[in-house]
Amino acid sequence: MERIKEFLNKRQQDSLLRTLKPFSLREKGFVCIGGKRYVDFSSNDYLGLSSHPYIKKNAKDAIDKFGAGICSSRLLSGDIELFGILEKRIADFKQKESALIFNSGYQANLGIISAICGKNDVVFSDRLNHASIVDGILLSGAKLFRFNHNDIGHLETLLKKHRAKFQRCLIITESIFSMDGDLAPIREIVKLKKKYTSMLLVDEAHATGIFGDDGSGVVASYRLSDDVDLIMGTFGKALGSFGAYLACSKPLRDLLINKCRSFIYSTALSPAVIASNIAAVDIVRYDPFRRQLLLEKANYLREQLRSKGFEVLGSSQIIPVVIGESRKTVLLSEKLQEKGYWALPIRPPTVPEGSSRIRFSLNYYHRKSMLKKLAEDMATLS
Ligand SMILES: *Cc1c(COP(=O)(O)O)cnc(C)c1O
């Protein structure tokens, strides 16, 4: 007990204590917390699809037909027809031979990486890759080398020095990075992957639904689907619901069905969730309007904040404003909350020491006038 208290006190002193904040309602770009309404800059519901009427109707119809839950792993009796429909849609969307649905992005990365890599293998992973990627690598027992964020030169130096000592080699990057909101040099990584006989896994969690002509993500928009062996992403962000996908070759899919423990030993997603995801993919493919508007507004807010002298990172709908010191960042976030903005501080260990930031996640419902006001308020408060 003493050790637990000590840990929590230390976290509190360092302004690093995480707590849950129950909210009563989230709607159209706002959240209600403790009876107060805030403009929501914290959700990943970038396109506002979580409340889309067509998606909600599809979910309700699936409950009526299949019930609330599947209550079995897919390998036992859980493989209802909706999975096949969704997997076909995803394979098409991502221009890969096949696809496999996972219960969440976290479970996907954990299971995929540990199924395809073992202790004689090596993984090269961008330093800013998501925790689920790091955990998957640790679980696999493979040797891990982390290259500096988006640093192709560093990646090649590490490959040259270490690749030959191992059997299989896997390179992993996100396409749009969740904490910096920037884009990976995927074309250059593909060249290195070929030169050093490696597999490549790209995590499109924050790009799916937003980038590319049909919203399928960065990889397909660069016409690199054939060169990226494993393209994964989640349904829990722009697609508005829950769950994750992997698009890959048929043999890789078969391997995962046999070896991937987070796929084998977990109850399949509920019918409502799968039906929502099918509807969301259709909306994203055939309605470019939402993502175009979103990226336009992101550019606008970035310009507004830069014109006020802020250090703004990224080139996507994720807009991190670097404040620096942890305490100062928390203070600013509290002041923003007083003004009615829900934008949370991101601190170490999620980001490097001294680069604490406020991260604004834009969504379809934010209006330009709100964003202009936000930039003005940021300038007054900091
Ligand atoms: C959110 C996220 C995940 C995890 O996805 P969940 O479906 O939320 O578990 C994985 N990778 C990246 C890059 C993410 O941002």
Ligand as a Chemical Component Dictionary entry (heavy atoms), coordinates in Angstrom:
data_LIG
# 
_chem_comp.id                   LIG 
_chem_comp.type                 NON-POLYMER 
_chem_comp.pdbx_formal_charge   0 
_chem_comp.three_letter_code    LIG 
# 
loop_
_chem_comp_atom.comp_id 
_chem_comp_atom.atom_id 
_chem_comp_atom.alt_atom_id 
_chem_comp_atom.type_symbol 
_chem_comp_atom.charge 
_chem_comp_atom.model_Cartn_x 
_chem_comp_atom.model_Cartn_y 
_chem_comp_atom.model_Cartn_z 
_chem_comp_atom.pdbx_ordinal 
LIG C1 C1 C 0 -5.394 4.470 -31.266 1  
LIG C2 C2 C 0 -4.237 3.763 -31.856 2  
LIG C3 C3 C 0 -4.113 2.372 -31.760 3  
LIG C4 C4 C 0 -5.052 1.556 -30.911 4  
LIG O1 O1 O 0 -6.281 1.416 -31.496 5  
LIG P1 P1 P 0 -7.551 1.070 -30.579 6  
LIG O2 O2 O 0 -8.532 0.570 -31.570 7  
LIG O3 O3 O 0 -7.945 2.323 -29.922 8  
LIG O4 O4 O 0 -7.118 0.022 -29.619 9  
LIG C5 C5 C 0 -3.088 1.770 -32.436 10 
LIG N1 N1 N 0 -2.180 2.485 -33.141 11 
LIG C6 C6 C 0 -2.250 3.830 -33.212 12 
LIG C7 C7 C 0 -1.226 4.574 -33.987 13 
LIG C8 C8 C 0 -3.264 4.509 -32.567 14 
LIG O5 O5 O 0 -3.326 5.834 -32.623 15 
# 
loop_
_chem_comp_bond.comp_id 
_chem_comp_bond.atom_id_1 
_chem_comp_bond.atom_id_2 
_chem_comp_bond.value_order 
_chem_comp_bond.pdbx_ordinal 
LIG C1 C2 SING 1  
LIG C2 C3 SING 2  
LIG C2 C8 DOUB 3  
LIG C3 C4 SING 4  
LIG C3 C5 DOUB 5  
LIG C4 O1 SING 6  
LIG O1 P1 SING 7  
LIG P1 O2 DOUB 8  
LIG P1 O3 SING 9  
LIG P1 O4 SING 10 
LIG C5 N1 SING 11 
LIG N1 C6 DOUB 12 
LIG C6 C7 SING 13 
LIG C6 C8 SING 14 
LIG C8 O5 SING 15 
# 
